[in-house]
């Protein structure tokens, strides 16, 4: 019976063999993505892809299965066998009846890349079929991703024209009113001061306003002829923003985003020690009106900041 000391070298040797194969596969896939796929997309997909208007010769070159199966003439690619791979014959222009692409012979270095690819076993990660616009090359993929709307520079849009411009007190009101007019809706009338105080307090702190806060807004409104005093409303908002309850209320939304929990939540539900420190950090950040860019830096690279914000308590 072999001992564990004789078995272990075999295990290590087998592991090393697998690791070597995986590295070879990675190198082959990288070669395909950089050298082969872009050429196939640029010169072959127009006639030999699932998205082509007409598939010539029943040959699909937009998937690994398609290249292996081939078309009317046989397999387009036979891994490791150049002479049996019709794709190589076609791009070499060895056969007058089979010359691809028909627009002209590819450069010698490109043909050499295809030959090297087949010699390597024609590594190909493509499963199923792909549309031409999806995978021209890694550069093309990155270009498409960088064109995503959220990555565009922020621009100040022009304010929309509205029929009741006097109702709008700021730019946001203009955009809201535009959508309301499109839907045939009218703005609601002004709310009474007690209800406004309650709404502001519940939104900002999660708690009802104090009697003093409510009465001050009521009296200011009455003194202003029944219309809200901008100064009184702003003072109430500032008062609520200064409350420690503001950070406690709004930090909860961020904790929901990052799925904060003080326990693991599985069947054992073990406690996450010191999780409260992160909770308190969030509350302080909101209450101190920490700029968002600084907030993100502290999350991603807090241990690398030259002047970190230390919590004295």
GULUMMAR-946540 format. One line per 4 residues: number of its first residue (from 1); their letters; for each residue x, y, z of C-alpha. Coordinates in Angstrom, 1 decimal. Layout:
REM residues N
NUM> A> X:Y:Z | ...
***
This chain:
REM residues 313
1> XXXX> 0.0:0.0:0.0 | 1.6:3.3:-1.0 | 2.3:5.7:1.8 | 1.1:9.3:1.8
5> XXXX> 4.7:10.3:1.0 | 4.7:8.4:-2.3 | 1.2:9.7:-3.2 | 1.9:13.4:-2.6
9> XXXX> 4.6:13.7:-5.3 | 2.1:12.3:-7.8 | -0.6:14.8:-6.6 | 1.8:17.7:-7.0
13> XXXX> 2.9:16.5:-10.5 | -0.7:16.1:-11.6 | -1.5:19.6:-10.2 | 1.5:21.1:-12.0
17> XXXX> 0.4:19.4:-15.2 | -3.1:20.9:-14.9 | -1.7:24.3:-14.1 | 0.6:24.1:-17.2
21> XXXX> -2.4:23.2:-19.4 | -4.5:26.1:-18.0 | -1.7:28.5:-18.7 | -1.3:27.2:-22.2
25> XXXX> -5.1:27.6:-22.7 | -5.0:31.1:-21.5 | -2.2:32.0:-23.8 | -4.0:30.4:-26.7
29> XXXX> -7.2:32.3:-26.0 | -5.3:35.5:-25.7 | -3.7:34.8:-29.1 | -7.1:34.2:-30.6
33> XXXX> -8.6:37.4:-29.2 | -5.7:39.6:-30.4 | -4.8:38.0:-33.7 | -7.7:35.9:-35.0
37> XXXX> -11.1:37.2:-33.9 | -10.6:40.8:-35.2 | -9.7:39.4:-38.7 | -12.7:37.0:-38.7
41> XXXX> -15.0:39.9:-37.8 | -13.6:42.3:-40.3 | -13.3:39.9:-43.3 | -15.6:36.9:-42.7
45> XXXX> -18.6:37.7:-40.6 | -20.4:39.6:-43.4 | -21.0:36.3:-45.2 | -20.2:33.6:-42.6
49> XXXX> -22.0:34.6:-39.4 | -25.5:34.1:-38.0 | -26.2:37.8:-38.5 | -25.3:37.8:-42.2
53> XXXX> -28.0:38.6:-44.8 | -27.0:35.4:-46.7 | -24.8:32.7:-45.3 | -22.4:31.6:-48.1
57> XXXX> -21.6:27.9:-48.5 | -23.5:27.1:-45.3 | -20.3:28.0:-43.4 | -20.4:29.8:-40.0
61> XXXX> -17.2:31.3:-38.6 | -18.7:33.1:-35.6 | -18.5:30.2:-33.2 | -16.1:27.4:-32.4
65> XXXX> -18.7:24.8:-33.4 | -19.2:26.5:-36.8 | -15.5:26.5:-37.6 | -15.1:22.8:-36.6
69> XXXX> -18.2:21.7:-38.5 | -17.4:23.8:-41.6 | -19.7:24.2:-44.6 | -20.4:22.5:-47.9
73> XXXX> -16.7:21.7:-48.5 | -16.0:20.3:-45.1 | -14.3:21.4:-41.8 | -13.0:25.0:-42.0
77> XXXX> -10.6:24.3:-39.1 | -9.1:21.0:-38.0 | -7.0:21.7:-34.8 | -3.3:21.0:-35.4
81> XXXX> -3.7:20.1:-39.0 | -3.0:22.9:-41.5 | -3.4:20.8:-44.7 | -6.9:19.6:-43.6
85> XXXX> -8.1:23.0:-42.6 | -10.0:24.6:-45.5 | -9.8:28.0:-43.9 | -6.0:27.9:-44.2
89> XXXX> -6.2:26.7:-47.9 | -8.6:29.6:-48.6 | -6.6:32.4:-47.1 | -3.4:31.1:-48.7
93> XXXX> -5.0:31.3:-52.1 | -3.6:27.8:-52.8 | -6.8:26.8:-54.7 | -8.1:29.0:-57.5
97> XXXX> -11.7:27.8:-56.7 | -11.3:28.6:-53.0 | -9.9:32.0:-52.2 | -11.0:34.0:-49.2
101> XXXX> -11.6:36.8:-48.6 | -12.6:37.4:-52.2 | -11.7:41.1:-51.9 | -8.0:40.3:-51.8
105> XXXX> -5.4:38.2:-50.1 | -4.6:38.9:-46.5 | -1.2:40.1:-45.5 | 1.5:37.4:-45.1
109> XXXX> 1.8:38.1:-41.3 | -2.0:37.6:-40.8 | -1.9:34.3:-42.7 | 1.1:33.3:-40.5
113> XXXX> -1.0:34.1:-37.4 | -3.8:31.8:-38.6 | -1.4:29.0:-39.3 | 0.1:29.4:-35.8
117> XXXX> -3.4:29.4:-34.4 | -4.3:26.1:-36.0 | -0.9:24.6:-35.0 | -1.8:25.5:-31.4
121> XXXX> -5.0:23.5:-31.6 | -7.2:26.4:-32.7 | -8.2:27.6:-29.2 | -11.5:29.4:-29.4
125> XXXX> -13.7:30.5:-26.5 | -16.8:31.3:-28.6 | -19.9:29.4:-27.6 | -23.0:29.5:-29.8
129> XXXX> -23.1:32.4:-32.3 | -22.3:36.1:-32.0 | -23.4:39.1:-33.8 | -20.8:41.1:-35.8
133> XXXX> -21.1:44.3:-33.8 | -20.6:42.5:-30.5 | -17.0:41.3:-30.7 | -14.8:43.0:-33.2
137> XXXX> -11.9:42.9:-30.9 | -11.0:43.8:-27.3 | -10.3:47.4:-28.4 | -13.7:47.5:-30.0
141> XXXX> -15.3:46.1:-26.9 | -13.6:48.7:-24.7 | -14.7:51.4:-27.1 | -18.3:50.3:-26.9
145> XXXX> -18.2:50.2:-23.1 | -16.6:53.6:-22.8 | -19.5:55.0:-24.9 | -22.0:54.1:-22.1
149> XXXX> -24.1:57.0:-21.1 | -22.9:57.1:-17.5 | -19.3:57.6:-18.6 | -20.0:60.7:-20.7
153> XXXX> -18.9:64.1:-19.3 | -21.7:65.8:-17.3 | -23.3:68.6:-19.3 | -25.7:71.2:-18.2
157> XXXX> -28.9:70.6:-20.2 | -31.0:73.4:-21.6 | -34.1:74.2:-19.5 | -37.3:73.0:-21.2
161> XXXX> -40.0:75.5:-22.0 | -43.1:75.3:-19.9 | -46.5:77.1:-20.0 | -46.5:77.9:-16.2
165> XXXX> -43.0:79.2:-15.7 | -44.1:81.1:-12.6 | -44.8:77.9:-10.8 | -41.2:76.7:-11.2
169> XXXX> -38.8:77.9:-8.5 | -35.8:76.1:-9.8 | -34.5:74.0:-12.8 | -35.7:70.7:-11.3
173> XXXX> -39.3:72.2:-11.2 | -39.0:72.9:-14.9 | -38.3:69.3:-15.8 | -41.0:68.0:-13.5
177> XXXX> -43.5:70.4:-14.9 | -42.7:69.4:-18.4 | -43.5:65.8:-17.7 | -46.7:66.8:-15.9
181> XXXX> -47.8:68.9:-18.8 | -47.1:66.0:-21.2 | -49.3:63.8:-19.0 | -52.1:66.4:-18.7
185> XXXX> -51.5:66.9:-15.0 | -51.8:70.1:-12.9 | -49.5:70.9:-10.0 | -51.0:70.4:-6.6
189> XXXX> -51.9:73.4:-4.5 | -49.7:74.6:-1.7 | -49.8:72.5:1.4 | -50.5:74.0:4.8
193> XXXX> -47.5:74.9:7.0 | -48.1:72.2:9.6 | -48.1:69.5:6.9 | -45.1:70.9:5.2
197> XXXX> -43.1:70.9:8.5 | -44.1:67.3:9.0 | -43.1:66.2:5.5 | -39.7:67.9:5.7
201> XXXX> -39.0:66.4:9.1 | -40.0:62.9:8.2 | -38.0:63.0:5.0 | -34.8:64.4:6.5
205> XXXX> -34.8:62.8:10.0 | -37.4:60.1:10.0 | -39.1:61.8:13.0 | -42.0:64.2:13.3
209> XXXX> -41.1:67.9:13.9 | -41.0:69.4:17.3 | -43.9:71.6:18.4 | -41.6:74.6:18.3
213> XXXX> -40.5:73.9:14.8 | -44.1:73.6:13.6 | -45.3:76.7:15.3 | -42.5:78.8:14.1
217> XXXX> -43.4:77.9:10.5 | -47.1:78.5:11.1 | -46.5:81.9:12.6 | -44.0:83.0:9.8
221> XXXX> -46.5:81.9:7.2 | -49.4:83.9:8.8 | -47.2:87.0:9.1 | -46.4:86.7:5.4
225> XXXX> -50.0:86.9:4.4 | -50.7:83.1:4.3 | -47.8:82.4:1.9 | -44.7:80.5:2.9
229> XXXX> -41.7:82.6:3.9 | -38.7:81.3:2.0 | -36.5:82.3:4.9 | -38.7:80.3:7.4
233> XXXX> -38.7:77.2:5.3 | -34.9:77.4:4.8 | -34.3:77.8:8.5 | -36.4:74.7:9.2
237> XXXX> -34.5:72.7:6.6 | -31.2:73.9:8.0 | -32.3:73.0:11.5 | -33.2:69.5:10.4
241> XXXX> -29.9:69.0:8.5 | -28.0:70.0:11.6 | -29.8:67.3:13.7 | -27.8:64.1:14.4
245> XXXX> -30.9:62.3:13.4 | -30.3:63.3:9.8 | -27.2:61.2:9.5 | -28.9:58.3:11.3
249> XXXX> -31.8:58.5:8.8 | -29.8:58.8:5.6 | -26.9:56.5:6.4 | -29.5:53.7:6.5
253> XXXX> -30.0:54.1:2.7 | -26.3:53.6:2.1 | -26.2:50.7:4.5 | -29.0:49.1:2.4
257> XXXX> -27.0:49.6:-0.8 | -23.9:47.8:0.7 | -26.1:45.2:2.5 | -24.8:46.2:5.9
261> XXXX> -25.6:43.7:8.7 | -24.3:43.2:12.2 | -24.7:39.4:11.8 | -23.8:36.9:9.1
265> XXXX> -27.5:36.1:8.6 | -27.1:32.4:7.9 | -28.4:29.5:10.0 | -25.8:30.2:12.7
269> XXXX> -26.2:34.0:12.5 | -22.8:34.8:14.0 | -22.1:38.4:15.1 | -19.9:40.5:12.9
273> XXXX> -17.6:42.1:15.4 | -17.1:45.8:15.2 | -19.6:46.2:12.3 | -21.0:49.1:14.3
277> XXXX> -17.9:51.1:13.6 | -18.7:51.2:9.9 | -22.3:52.2:10.7 | -21.1:55.0:13.0
281> XXXX> -18.6:56.1:10.3 | -21.4:56.5:7.8 | -23.6:58.5:10.2 | -20.7:60.9:10.9
285> XXXX> -19.9:61.2:7.2 | -23.5:62.3:6.5 | -23.7:64.6:9.4 | -20.4:66.2:8.5
289> XXXX> -21.5:66.7:4.9 | -18.5:64.8:3.7 | -17.9:65.4:-0.1 | -18.9:62.4:-2.1
293> XXXX> -15.5:62.1:-3.8 | -13.8:62.0:-0.5 | -16.4:59.4:0.7 | -15.6:57.1:-2.2
297> XXXX> -11.8:57.5:-1.7 | -12.1:56.5:1.9 | -14.1:53.4:1.0 | -11.8:52.3:-1.8
301> XXXX> -8.4:53.3:-0.5 | -8.8:54.6:3.1 | -5.6:53.0:4.2 | -3.6:54.8:1.5
305> XXXX> -4.7:58.3:2.2 | -1.9:60.7:3.2 | -4.1:62.6:5.6 | -6.8:60.2:6.8
309> XXXX> -9.7:61.6:8.9 | -9.3:60.0:12.4 | -12.3:59.6:14.7 | -11.1:60.7:18.1
313> X> -13.8:58.8:19.9
***
